[in-house]
Amino acid sequence: MASPLQSRKKSVDMAAPVLRVSRIRRDPPPPAKEVTAAELRERDSRDIVIGIITFALALFVILIGFSKGPGWSPSQYTIHINDSS
């Protein structure tokens, strides 16, 4: 019968009140990019213009949908198939 293999690590005594700290070394976070007031104003104005255009486009689509919706029916269109054989 084979004898059990010896472990290379020491067993951990969980009853010992030893304060253990992490030894994982981490790089500090990169410094935050500084944003100037002009860049903030430019970004805000671009966001405002995009928002206004998007809102106007949505209202336009809704207006077209309501104006075309009540007077339209699929039965108004007929399909003519020409059999040219």
Stockholm file with secondary structure:
# STOCKHOLM 1.0

chainA/1-85         MASPLQSRKKSVDMAAPVLRVSRIRRDPPPPAKEVTAAELRERDSRDIVIGIITFALALFVILIGFSKGPGWSPSQYTIHINDSS
#=GR chainA/1-85 SS CCCCCCCSSCCCCTTSCCCCCCCCCCCCCCCCCCCCHHHHHHHHHHHHHHHHHHHHHHHHHHHHHHHHSTTCCGGGCCCCCCCCC
#=GC SS_cons        CCCCCCCSSCCCCTTSCCCCCCCCCCCCCCCCCCCCHHHHHHHHHHHHHHHHHHHHHHHHHHHHHHHHSTTCCGGGCCCCCCCCC
//
